[in-house]
Amino acid sequence: MTHNPPTPNTQHPAPIPGAVTSPKGFLAAGVRCGIKEQGPDLARIYTQQPAACAALFTTNAVKAAPVLLSMEHARSGTAQAIVVNSGNANACTGRQGLDDAARMAALTADALGIPPSDVLVCSTGVIGHFLPMDKIGRGIAEAAARLSPDGGPDAARAIMTTDTRPKMAACAFEVAGATLSIGAIAKGAGMICPDLATMLAFITTDASIDPSLLRSSLVRSVEGSLGSLTIDGDTSTNDAVIILANGLAGNEPIASEGPALDAFQSALDEVMTHLAREIARDGEGATKLVEVVVRGAASYADAKAAAMAIANSPLVKTAIFGQDPNWGRVLAAAGRSGARLDLDKVDLYFGRVKIVEDGTPVNLTPEEARRPMLAQELTVTVDLKLGSASARVFTCDLSYEYVKINAEYHT
Amino acid sequence: MTHNPPTPNTQHPAPIPGAVTSPKGFLAAGVRCGIKEQGPDLARIYTQQPAACAALFTTNAVKAAPVLLSMEHARSGTAQAIVVNSGNANACTGRQGLDDAARMAALTADALGIPPSDVLVCSTGVIGHFLPMDKIGRGIAEAAARLSPDGGPDAARAIMTTDTRPKMAACAFEVAGATLSIGAIAKGAGMICPDLATMLAFITTDASIDPSLLRSSLVRSVEGSLGSLTIDGDTSTNDAVIILANGLAGNEPIASEGPALDAFQSALDEVMTHLAREIARDGEGATKLVEVVVRGAASYADAKAAAMAIANSPLVKTAIFGQDPNWGRVLAAAGRSGARLDLDKVDLYFGRVKIVEDGTPVNLTPEEARRPMLAQELTVTVDLKLGSASARVFTCDLSYEYVKINAEYHT
């Protein structure tokens, strides 16, 4: 018994080759400096021309030293380089942590001949350990020598922690005869629950765009993408989303609402939604990408709250891992979310199969109900039939491997 | 390096033998009617004299049929029997579910010769399946025949689902020459996160106490016990906490504030804290009982929010399962809780070992930091040093077994 679930407002951008070096004038590098046991662990992104900059940082009251520094440096609205290390979060490291973050900015600025205030610093990894500044210093020097217009994928690999694969995306689009590009890299995996910003994501564009519009576009894109992503409900101390726009595409500057801004926004949405999906798909221990769509809600806040409650429920996530169409857990999670809900009206779908209608189970064979659970991507749709608001959240299942990774990823 | 953590206001009542049949005039039974694959699955609690009754139910917007019925029946403030089945939650079962719950009350009332409105009904188990009313009818008849003053432990066993052992407690105390008793049984294991009430707990007492004081005592006890308990952050559709007070101890009725009420409150606190600890210890897949104490908070709400965020964090829980003193995850969870927090002031202890002082790690060997993680009971203490409010939350770790249970406990 297959029905069409109410179509969510879903774009599934195909994976687009490219990364932060796709837009004009951006160079990047990813090198190994020896913080992690293996693999590259220091990344640099550099724009040949200073760029307009917008950034969103973790809302956690415990903010890592690099977050505090980058919040200050981003305030000017301009930046020219980002330096990132993985393997050590430089969080809960007190005064020395702040000094180390400032030193990372200074070393990078020296290597590039730019002011330290134009360098943003990010760190990700274990909390509570001081940075090995000798290694980082050597890595910063090497990264300067290796900066390249093809370095985006290397940078994407160098910011990984428990990620099993790098995340990157790019997009090109036309605005009034000019070709604009957006590129991005991100890391995710664990301690992922958005509040405002989430995890690390770096976006570059050669668009010329007014800094305040750049910021509002970023906020808007984040809400439906990285801001609608949860792996485990934990918000990191180090989350940052940074966009740099260097204007080298030579377009008429985007300075007001209109078709050019719309085109920019939709390209940015596409790139960021792709990153969100890839981060969810590669969540710690994930075997499935799960999209939770709540629609027919009385308000967007209700839809988002219900979708997040479902996406964060360990009971829902373990049932999906077990390929069990346990719709009761989905409704129970929606019910405790605080969203307005009248059980007698609720419909629920796994994939395209309607499982619950008006709050009671549809008469299906166990095989019919189980079939959609077998796919590698699952959409769970809850229609509250109370209003017209909807929200979509990206998540993954909860497996033995999540426990293994997090019980054994020692301090 | 061992320090004394600031002493939380912690009572650890020793396990007290007894159950709901310990107070005078209460009978109980637990029988097998065949809903679950094995074991007893129907319980009855009965007081020979109608009792004052107070009850708290799930705050989930998706409420099971028996919850809706019992809310109505409890409103009068009197009850004489409770009937409970395990193995089927009778939730998301529409009109038929409500009829079935009413039928459970009617059959029980008939068997006991009391009005159906004096019967409270609870169900726990799988969501979305209709009750097998033929089996339940036979079970209700058999339970009537088996009611006994020694039946409390049988009733405790009959309400279990994924619990690995029954939970029960009792307490006797003197008030002005009269000996009063409180007894209780509970079930927990999964879908446990309090909002007001949580899981199933049934408390009996032979105290004579004013119904409104009974209710306020229950609310107060729940806040620090079952209301401070989380296994997985999920609030069930069926949670209920019910207390019956039949007055058969013959004490001067407790009708106002004073030493008698204080004695009653502290005995009730003791019994309910014991249940909360036992439910946490027996959480799905738990290998450790964990108490999270947040103190020095600016307000009780802050302390509770921070303690709950820590106790619900999958990253904290998996680290504890891995016996890893990953204090960074604890601080990150506190940081995202919304509680007022100044990282530079925070102290953190695992057991009695101070791990973090003023926001930075104490210099310990890995062995020193790891030692408290090896015990079967772990207290995590966070001192915010901002004020004088504190809160304690009971939880457990998150193990492979939790995933196994919930990926394989099929609908």
Interface residues (C-beta under 8 A of the other chain):
Chain A: T59 N60 A61 V62 K63 A89 A91 C92 T93 G94 V126 I127 G128 H129 G190 M191 C193 D195 D232 G233 D234 T235 S236 T237 N312 S313 P314 L315 T318 A319 F321 G322 D324 P325 N326 W327 G328 R329 L331 A332 A333 A334 G335 R336 A339 R340 L341 L343 D344 V356 D358 G359 T360 P361 A369 L398 S399 Y400 Y402 V403 K404 I405 N406 A407 E408 Y409 H410 T411
Chain B: T59 N60 A61 V62 K63 A89 A91 C92 T93 G94 V126 I127 G128 H129 G190 M191 C193 D195 D232 G233 D234 T235 S236 T237 N312 S313 P314 L315 T318 A319 F321 G322 D324 P325 N326 W327 G328 R329 L331 A332 A333 A334 G335 R336 G338 A339 R340 L341 L343 D344 V356 D358 G359 T360 P361 A369 L398 S399 Y400 Y402 V403 K404 I405 N406 A407 E408 Y409 H410 T411
